[in-house]
Structures are given as C-alpha cells and as structure tokens.
Amino acid sequence: MKKGLFIALIAAGLFFNSGCSRNVDDVKQNAESTFEDNGFKIVGYEGYKLSPVMGGYVWYTLKKSDDNGITYQACIGKWFDEYHMYGLKAVDAIKPR
C-alpha cells in the first residue's frame, strides 16, 4: 500500500512538473508582447515559480513605455490561451530626498 502510494505521488509530481516547465517556457516567449500590450517594457528577469494549477509564473522588472522614472515588478501567467499580468507593484515610486 505505501509503496503504491509513493509511486503514485512520484508519477503525479513528474506529470505536473513537466507541464509546468513547458508552460513557463511558453510564458517567457510571450512575456515581452504581453507587457508591451499593457504599456510596459522588460528591463530585467527575476525568476519563475511553478504552479500545478496555472503551470507557472515568470517575474520581471519593468519600466513604463513612456519612462516615468519608476521601476515596477510584475509576473506573467498563462490561463488557458490567455496571458495575464499579476502582482504589479511600483518598486521605487517614492524616492528619498
């Protein structure tokens, strides 16, 4: 019983992780155009986080297309056939004098 459960957990982990990594690669390839559609340009890559439900999120450092001097962070995730931007935040909107 325990051996069967262990094998099932390993198989499920391999199944979910293989799909997650493919999704992350796809998100990386489409991130630039997704951010451009929302008025941002990528200035840095921060990393990714795998998710068994969404596949994965890829985090970036951004600037507005009409550079207002503020740096942003956000991630891209894919939901079915659409790419969505999540967790947008201004990193240095308030600067010390």
C-alpha positions, 0 to 999 in steps of 0.5 A: 500500500505505501509503496503504491502510494509513493509511486503514485505521488512520484508519477503525479509530481513528474506529470505536473512538473513537466507541464509546468516547465513547458508552460513557463517556457511558453510564458517567457516567449510571450512575456515581452508582447504581453507587457508591451500590450499593457504599456510596459517594457522588460528591463530585467528577469527575476525568476519563475515559480511553478504552479500545478494549477496555472503551470507557472509564473515568470517575474520581471522588472519593468519600466513604463513605455513612456519612462516615468522614472519608476521601476515596477515588478510584475509576473506573467501567467498563462490561463488557458490561451490567455496571458495575464499580468499579476502582482504589479507593484511600483518598486521605487515610486517614492524616492528619498530626498 
